[in-house]
Amino acid sequence: YEGANGLALEVGHVSVPFREADGELPACSCGLKGCAEAWVSLVALRRRLGIELAQDEWRDHILNADDSPIEQKAYQLRDFAEKDDPLAVALFKEQAFILGYAIADWVRLFDPGLVVISGGLAETTFRDRFMEWVLEGFEDRSWPIFLKNPFDSTSISTQFEWALGGDSAAALGMAFVACEVFQ
């Protein structure tokens, strides 16, 4: 579905009911506040890392001793999470929960039966835990019918899987669309 202006289904810009500790909604790159993308993206990870590193709890964290820009520190978080670093794990767990929460609303709109998640986290050793955290958020917000099949209580009605292609999945999908459109 493209919509009248070709801009339909920008689901990352649907608001989610989460706020920073100070009560503020995070700014999104689209200019709005409180979008899912403002919570679940690399830009969001940078923002949250900066906030967390300023807290007393993380004063002695190795990333605070590093003079690199916050962007470089955020890129390191995946490696830290693979080593069970508490800060990195907490940040990814928060992102995953919020992603699952938002997905529950999208599933309620579209009832897809299958949700495919892509991106660089698909290539990590903690991807199974990340998916579990996504499911926690999904289960927290979802209607029961999307959790268990009402006709077969042993089966799940909404499946979650990782996309093939890891961090390149979006680029592969766009290349496919371009080939379809320009054939």
C-alpha positions as CSV (number, residue, x, y, z in Angstrom):
1,Y,0.0,0.0,0.0
2,E,1.6,3.2,-1.2
3,G,-1.1,5.8,-0.2
4,A,-2.1,8.9,-2.1
5,N,1.3,10.5,-1.9
6,G,3.5,7.4,-1.9
7,L,4.3,7.9,1.8
8,A,2.0,5.2,3.5
9,L,3.1,2.8,6.1
10,E,5.9,4.8,7.7
11,V,5.4,2.7,10.8
12,G,8.6,3.9,12.5
13,H,6.9,7.3,12.9
14,V,3.9,6.0,14.9
15,S,4.2,7.2,18.5
16,V,4.8,4.9,21.4
17,P,3.9,5.6,25.0
18,F,7.4,5.8,26.4
19,R,9.2,8.8,27.8
20,E,12.7,9.5,29.1
21,A,13.3,9.6,32.8
22,D,12.8,13.3,32.9
23,G,9.3,12.9,31.3
24,E,10.4,14.2,27.9
25,L,9.5,12.6,24.6
26,P,12.6,11.9,22.5
27,A,13.0,13.9,19.2
28,C,12.8,11.9,16.0
29,S,14.8,12.6,12.8
30,C,11.4,13.3,11.1
31,G,10.9,16.4,13.3
32,L,8.2,14.8,15.6
33,K,8.6,13.5,19.1
34,G,7.9,10.1,20.6
35,C,8.1,8.1,17.4
36,A,9.0,4.4,17.6
37,E,12.1,5.3,15.5
38,A,13.2,7.8,18.2
39,W,13.5,4.7,20.5
40,V,14.5,1.9,18.2
41,S,17.3,3.0,15.8
42,L,21.0,3.6,15.8
43,V,20.4,7.3,16.4
44,A,18.2,6.4,19.4
45,L,20.9,4.1,20.7
46,R,23.4,6.9,20.5
47,R,21.0,9.2,22.4
48,R,20.3,6.6,25.1
49,L,24.0,5.8,25.5
50,G,24.8,9.4,26.1
51,I,22.1,9.7,28.7
52,E,23.1,6.5,30.5
53,L,26.9,7.3,30.5
54,A,26.0,10.6,32.3
55,Q,24.4,8.6,35.1
56,D,26.5,7.8,38.3
57,E,25.7,4.1,37.8
58,W,27.9,4.0,34.7
59,R,30.5,6.5,35.7
60,D,33.2,3.8,35.8
61,H,32.1,2.1,32.6
62,I,34.9,1.6,30.1
63,L,33.0,3.7,27.5
64,N,33.2,6.7,29.8
65,A,37.0,6.4,29.8
66,D,37.0,6.3,25.9
67,D,37.5,9.8,24.3
68,S,35.8,8.6,21.1
69,P,32.7,10.5,19.9
70,I,29.3,9.0,21.0
71,E,28.7,7.7,17.5
72,Q,31.7,5.5,17.7
73,K,30.8,4.3,21.2
74,A,27.3,3.4,20.0
75,Y,28.8,1.2,17.3
76,Q,30.8,-0.6,19.9
77,L,27.6,-1.5,21.9
78,R,26.9,-4.6,19.8
79,D,30.3,-6.1,20.7
80,F,29.8,-5.1,24.3
81,A,26.4,-6.8,24.4
82,E,27.9,-10.0,22.9
83,K,30.1,-10.0,26.0
84,D,27.1,-9.5,28.3
85,D,28.1,-6.0,29.3
86,P,25.3,-4.8,31.6
87,L,25.0,-1.3,30.0
88,A,24.8,-2.6,26.5
89,V,22.4,-5.4,27.4
90,A,20.1,-2.9,29.2
91,L,20.1,-0.6,26.2
92,F,19.3,-3.3,23.7
93,K,16.7,-4.8,26.0
94,E,14.9,-1.5,26.2
95,Q,15.0,-1.1,22.5
96,A,13.7,-4.6,21.9
97,F,10.9,-4.2,24.4
98,I,9.7,-1.0,22.8
99,L,10.0,-2.5,19.3
100,G,7.8,-5.4,20.4
101,Y,5.3,-3.1,22.0
102,A,5.0,-1.1,18.7
103,I,4.8,-4.2,16.6
104,A,1.8,-5.3,18.7
105,D,-0.1,-2.3,17.4
106,W,1.0,-2.9,13.8
107,V,0.0,-6.5,14.1
108,R,-3.4,-5.4,15.3
109,L,-3.8,-3.3,12.2
110,F,-2.5,-5.8,9.6
111,D,-2.7,-9.3,11.2
112,P,0.2,-10.5,9.2
113,G,0.8,-13.9,10.9
114,L,4.6,-13.4,10.4
115,V,6.8,-10.6,11.6
116,V,10.3,-10.4,10.1
117,I,12.9,-8.4,11.8
118,S,16.1,-7.3,10.0
119,G,19.2,-5.3,10.7
120,G,22.6,-5.7,12.1
121,L,21.4,-7.4,15.3
122,A,20.5,-10.4,13.2
123,E,24.2,-11.1,12.9
124,T,25.0,-11.1,16.6
125,T,25.4,-13.8,19.1
126,F,22.7,-12.3,21.3
127,R,20.1,-12.2,18.6
128,D,18.0,-14.9,20.3
129,R,17.9,-12.9,23.5
130,F,17.0,-9.7,21.6
131,M,14.1,-11.6,19.9
132,E,12.9,-12.8,23.4
133,W,12.9,-9.1,24.6
134,V,10.9,-8.2,21.4
135,L,8.4,-10.9,22.3
136,E,8.1,-9.6,25.9
137,G,7.1,-6.2,24.5
138,F,4.8,-7.8,22.0
139,E,3.1,-9.9,24.7
140,D,2.8,-6.9,27.0
141,R,0.7,-5.0,24.4
142,S,-0.8,-7.6,22.1
143,W,-4.3,-8.9,22.1
144,P,-4.5,-12.6,23.2
145,I,-5.7,-13.7,19.8
146,F,-2.3,-12.6,18.3
147,L,-0.4,-14.7,20.9
148,K,-2.2,-18.0,20.7
149,N,-4.2,-19.5,17.9
150,P,-7.8,-19.6,19.1
151,F,-8.4,-22.8,17.1
152,D,-5.3,-24.6,18.2
153,S,-4.0,-23.6,21.6
154,T,-0.7,-25.3,21.0
155,S,0.3,-23.0,18.1
156,I,1.2,-19.3,18.1
157,S,-0.8,-17.1,15.8
158,T,1.9,-14.5,15.2
159,Q,5.3,-15.9,14.3
160,F,8.5,-13.8,14.6
161,E,11.7,-14.5,12.6
162,W,14.9,-12.9,11.6
163,A,15.2,-11.7,8.0
164,L,17.8,-13.3,5.8
165,G,20.6,-10.9,4.8
166,G,21.3,-9.4,8.2
167,D,22.3,-5.8,8.0
168,S,21.8,-5.8,4.3
169,A,18.2,-7.0,4.3
170,A,16.7,-3.5,3.7
171,A,19.1,-2.9,0.8
172,L,18.3,-6.2,-0.7
173,G,14.5,-5.5,-0.4
174,M,14.9,-2.1,-2.0
175,A,16.9,-3.7,-4.8
176,F,14.1,-6.2,-5.4
177,V,11.5,-3.4,-5.5
178,A,13.6,-1.4,-7.9
179,C,14.0,-4.4,-10.2
180,E,10.2,-5.0,-10.1
181,V,9.4,-1.4,-10.8
182,F,11.9,-0.8,-13.6
183,Q,11.5,-4.1,-15.5
